[in-house]
């Protein structure tokens, strides 16, 4: 595919997304009916689509319309490229620009320039302070790819050398002792023997840092209550060598855990709701709770535009219900590691303060934020200890 055809395909996919379909679903359907598109074509089209979604407000402003075509025009202008060079109408390119589209608007300002929903600005400013602008600008860019070196199999340096031998370049990431930031060849990492033999797992550096900051005692009984795909449970298993129990309200989210655990040589045991009580109490319960996902908007930009006040308020209730449930699963003297990939104070400090106020047998031992300005996603960790 030509560069012009890739942009036209991205515009078509964006129209499907703007009509209400998940971008991943539209991309998958496009790829299935576009067998002529090679792997590089698909990767480039995907990048165009998600770059445009990250900048949905500012790209629509610069492109003159919130349509797939408008977002592509605006995205090209944001990149410093002339849209007329790509909208030629030749081959499979988008049709030439109209006179109205040739009028370049003034540079966007305020929340439009930062791609920040207006209703969320006050909360974001209150939570981020002076970091509000640089963080929101960072959310407009593509996230880097990190892997976690599986220290149960070898050192980070050995994992780095194995990746290099398969033409995947990486460098140590200071945020976590297990983290490698991928460079050239990053998209091929899943095809390497290093990945397939469990030496590395794809995991954001801040997520690794959060798992690294959780205290682990030898022989501790550990439950990952909101396990999802099992990333943090795998990291804890690599640290301890112990069996880690995993649970999720949606069992479908855990479908890859057995394969991932086998690849990494980890002992993860899935518990359903009935089995939780029979295996309690636990010394440590990891609660990576549902949240706005604002710290991970670079990776999941659709979440920013789906979120509204009603959803944010509902999530607060869900988190409180989770804390009320997991606190009954922890033994005296045990810990809850409360985690979010959010940057909002209402989902982080305010949530744990409210929990402690209503549950005097629990004490807050640690609050730690990880900012996207440090390189990884935005993350939050609170350690809550139950009185002995």
N, C-alpha and C positions, 0 to 999 in steps of 0.2 A: 504494500500500500504506500502511496505517496504521502508526504506530510499533510497535503491538503485533504486527502481522502480520510486520513486518521482524524483530523479536526471535524470533518463532516460527520463521521461516525459518532464522535463524542457529542456533537450537537444533537444528533438523533437520540442518543441514550439519555442525555440530559432532559430532553422533552418528556421522555417516559418517566424519569425521576420526578420532574416538576408536576406531572399529572398524578403523582401519589404513590408510585411503585418504588420499592427499595432499589437503590442504585445497583447493588450486587445482583439482584434478580434481573434487572434490565440488561446489565452487562453480560450475564450468563446466557440469556436468550439471544442477544446479538451475536455472541461468539458461536453459538450452536448453528445459527443460520448463515454465518459468514466464514465458511470453511476455508476461504481463500486467505484469511488473515493468519499470518504466522505468529509465533510467540512474541516477537518484538513488536509486531503491530498491536496485539492485544494488550501488552504491557503499556505501550505508549498511549493507546486510547484510554485505558484505565487511569493513567496518570492525569491526562487532560480532564477526565470526568471529575475525579476527586479534587484536583486543583481548583476547578470551577466551583465545586460545592463548598470548599473551604472559604472561598471568596464570594459566596453567593450574592451578598448585598453589594459589595464594591464592584464586582464584575458586571452585575446587572446595571448599575449606575453608569459605568464606563461604556457598556455595550448598548445602552439605550432601551433595554427591554429585559424582563425576566423570562426569557425563553432560552431554549438550547442555543440558538443562533446568537442571541444577545449575550449570553454568558461567555461564549467562545470569543466573540469580538472583544468583550471587556477583558477577558483573561489575556488575550494577545496584547492589548494595550497595557495591562498591568505588567506584562513581561518586557515591555519596551519594544514590541514588534508591531509592524504595520499590518493590520488585518487585510488590507487590499492585496497584499502580496500572496495571501492564502485563499481569499474568497474570489476565485477567478471564474467560476462556472465551468471550468474545463475538466474533462474526465469525471471524477467523482467528487470534485470540490463543491463547496457551498456556492450558491449563486453570487454574482458580484454585488457589492454593497450599493445600497440606494443612496440618493443624495442626503436623505435625513440621517442615515447611518454614518455618512462621512463627516458629519459635524461632531467634533471631539468635545465632549462635555468638560466642564471644569473639574478639577481633581476633587474626589469625594472628601468629606470632612466628618469629624465626630464619629459616631457609632457606625456610620456607613463605611468610612475608611477603615475602621477596625474590625468590621464584620461582627459586631456585637449586637445581639438583640436589644432593643431599647428597654424592654421591661426588666432586663437582667442587669443593666449597667450599674445601678446603685448597689446591688448585692455584690457584684464583681469588684467594684471600687472599694467597698467596705472590707472585702476579704483580702484584696491584693495590695491595697495602698498604692505606694509609688510604683509598684511593679505592674499596675493595671495595663498601661499602654504597651510596654515591651512584651508582656505575656500575651496580650491579644494579638499583637503583630506576629509573635511566634506561632500562634495557632493558625495563622494563614499559610504557613509553610508545611511542606511534607515532613513527616517524622522520620528520623533515622531508624535503621534496623539494628537491633542488638540481639546477641545470643548470650545465654548463660552457660558457662563451662561447668560440666558435671564433675565436681571435685571428688566424687566417689570413684571415678575412673581415671582421673589424671589432673594435672595442674592446668591453670588457665594458659600458661605458656605452651604446654604440650598441645592443648586444643587449638591454640592460635597457629602453631606450626602445622598441625594436620590440615587446618583450613587452607593455609598458604600452599600446601602441597597439591591442593585441588583447585588452585587459582581463585580462592576467595580471600581477599585481603581484609585484615582486621587490626584493631589496636585496642589495648586495654582501656577501659572506661573507669575513671577514678570513683564514680558514684557507688560502685559495688565491687567487691573483691573477686566476683565471678564473672563480671560483665565484659564483653567484647563488642566494640562498635564496628559494624561491618562497613567495608568500603567497596571497591571494585569487585564485582562478582556476587554481590549480596543476594541478588534474586535467584542465584543457583544453589543457595545453601541447603535447601531441602533435598537436593539431588546428590549431595556429597555423602561419602561413607562416614565422615565425621558426624554428620547429623543422624544418618540412618543407624549408626552403631551406638547412638546415645551419648556421644561425647559433648554435644551441645544441644540446647533447646532454645528456640526463639522466645525471648522474653524481654520486655522493656527494662532498661537499666534501673529506673526508679522502683519498679515492681520487684526487681532483685534486691535492691537496697532495703526495701520494706521487709522482705522475708529474712534478710540478713540481720536486721535490727531486732527481730523477735528472739527473746532469750529461750534457749532450749536446754533443759536439764537431762542428763543421761537417764534413760529408762522412762522418760515422761510419756504419758498417754496423751496424744495430740489428735484433735479433730479439726479438719478444715470444713466449716459448716456451710459456707457458700462456695463450694469448690470450683464450679464452672468446669473449665477444661483441665484443671488440676495443676496449673503452673506453680503456684506457691507451695502446694503439697509436695510436688516433685523437688522443689528447692529445699524444703525442710527435710525431706527424706535423704537427699544427697548430703546435707549437713550432719544429720544424726545417725544415719544407717538404720534407724528404727522404722517400725511399721507406723504409717500415718493413716488415720481413718478419714474418709471423705464422704461428704453428703451435699446434696443440692436439692432445693425444692422442685426443680425441674430436672428429673433424671436424664433427659435427653442432652442436657448440656455436658454431662459426664461421659458421653458415649466414647470419646477418644481416650479416656483415662487408662483403660487396660492396655491398649497398644503403646501409649506413651510410657507407662510405667515399665512395661516389659523391655522397651528399647533402652530405658535409662537404668535398668536393674534396680528399680525402686519397689518397695513393698507398700502399696496403697490398697486399702480395703474399703470398698464402697458399702455404706450403710443406708438403708431406707429409713423412713420415719419411725417404723416400729422398732427397728434395731437400735436407734439412738438411745432410748431409755435403758435398754438392756445392757448397753456397753458403757453408759455413764457410771460414775463421774469421770471427767477428763481433767488433766493438769493444765492443759492449754487448749483454748478454742480459738481458732482463726475465724474472724468474721469480716470478710471482704464484702461489704454489704452493697445492695443496689443503690445507685446514686445518679446524679446528673451526668456523670462521665466527663465533666468539664475539663479535667486534667488530661484527658485523652482525645480531645477534639481534633487534634492533628490526624489521629488514626481513624476516628469515627466522626467525621464532620457532619454527617446527617443528624446525629444526636443533638447538635446545637440548635438546629432549626426545628426539630420535632418538639423540643422541650417547651413547656409553658408553665405558668404559675400553678395551675391545678395539678399538673404532673409532679412538680417539685414538692408541693404540699403533701401529695399522696405518698411520695417516696419517704418523707419524714415519718409518716405513720408506719410504713413498712419497716423502716430501720428500727423504730422503737419496738415493734412487735418481735423483730429478730433478737434484739438485745434482751427483751423480757424472756424469750425462750432459751437463749443460750446461757444466760446467767444461772439457770437451773441445772445446766449440764456440767458445771464447773465445780470441782471439789473445793473444800475450804483451803484458803491459801493459794488457790489456782488463779490463772490469768485468762482474760479475754484480750485478744489482739484485734482491736477494731480498726478496720481499714476502709478507705474509699479512694477512688481515682478522681476525686473532686477537689476543686480549689475554693469552694464556697464554705464560709464559716458556719452557716446554718446547718450544713451536712456534716461538719467536722467538730470543732470545739464546742459549739452550742449543743450539738446532739449528745456528746458524752457528758457535758456539764449537767444537762437535764437528767440524764440517766443516773448520775451519781447523786444528784439532789433527791431523787425519788427512791434511791436504793442505798441507804447509809452504810450497809455492810460492804460496799464497794468503794475503792479509792483509786483515783487517777494517778498513775505513776509516771507516765510519760506522754507528751504530745509532740509529734515531730511532723513537720511539713517538708515535702520535696517539691521544689518549684520546677516548672518546665525550663526556666532559665538555667538550671543546672545541667540540662542536656536530655534528661528523660521526660517521662510524662509527669503531670502534677499528681502527687499522691499524699495521703495523710495516714498517720499511724498513731493510735492511742493505746496504751497498755493500762488495763483496768484490773486491779487485784482484789480478790475477795478476801475478807478478813479470815484469819485462821480460826 
